[in-house]
């Protein structure tokens, strides 16, 4: 699950870098998107951690849904 969150973040950052190159966006906008991506990663990780602690079965179903593998 965390690997999925990290991969989404990496793809988002790669897309922002491509947008910066193609459209010449400044570092201000890119920095804002980067900080938003980091905050979303932290919040997503914390939510998953809470779900994993209080409801392991729900965490397992989420892992199966997003990763496609059943542990």
C-alpha positions as CSV (number, residue, x, y, z in Angstrom):
1,X,0.0,0.0,0.0
2,X,2.8,2.4,0.9
3,X,4.6,1.5,-2.3
4,X,1.5,2.4,-4.3
5,X,1.3,5.8,-2.5
6,X,5.0,6.4,-3.2
7,X,4.6,5.5,-6.9
8,X,1.6,7.8,-7.3
9,X,3.7,10.6,-5.7
10,X,6.6,9.8,-8.0
11,X,4.4,9.9,-11.1
12,X,2.9,13.2,-9.9
13,X,6.3,14.8,-9.4
14,X,7.5,13.5,-12.8
15,X,4.4,15.0,-14.5
16,X,5.0,18.3,-12.8
17,X,8.6,18.3,-13.9
18,X,7.5,17.6,-17.5
19,X,4.9,20.5,-17.2
20,X,7.7,22.8,-16.0
21,X,9.8,21.9,-19.0
22,X,7.0,22.2,-21.5
23,X,5.4,25.3,-20.3
24,X,8.2,27.0,-18.4
25,X,6.4,27.2,-15.1
26,X,8.3,28.9,-12.3
27,X,9.7,27.2,-9.2
28,X,7.0,28.8,-7.1
29,X,4.2,26.8,-8.6
30,X,6.4,23.7,-8.8
31,X,7.3,24.1,-5.1
32,X,3.7,24.5,-4.1
33,X,2.8,21.3,-6.0
34,X,5.8,19.5,-4.4
35,X,4.8,20.6,-0.9
36,X,1.2,19.5,-1.6
37,X,2.4,16.1,-2.8
38,X,4.5,15.6,0.3
39,X,1.6,16.6,2.6
40,X,-0.8,14.2,0.7
41,X,1.8,11.4,1.1
42,X,2.1,12.0,4.9
43,X,-1.7,12.2,5.4
44,X,-2.3,9.1,3.3
45,X,0.4,7.2,5.2
46,X,-1.0,8.2,8.6
47,X,-4.6,7.3,7.5
48,X,-3.4,3.9,6.3
49,X,-1.4,3.4,9.6
50,X,-4.5,4.1,11.7
51,X,-6.6,1.7,9.6
52,X,-3.9,-1.0,9.8
53,X,-3.8,-0.7,13.6
54,X,-7.5,-0.5,14.3
55,X,-8.9,-2.6,11.5
56,X,-6.4,-5.1,10.0
57,X,-9.0,-6.7,7.9
58,X,-9.9,-3.4,6.2
59,X,-6.2,-2.8,5.6
60,X,-5.9,-6.2,4.0
61,X,-8.8,-5.5,1.7
62,X,-7.4,-2.1,0.7
63,X,-4.0,-3.8,0.0
64,X,-5.7,-6.4,-2.2
65,X,-7.8,-3.7,-4.0
66,X,-4.9,-1.4,-4.9
67,X,-2.0,-3.9,-5.3
68,X,-3.9,-6.8,-6.8
69,X,-2.1,-9.3,-4.5
70,X,-3.5,-11.1,-1.6
71,X,-1.2,-11.6,1.4
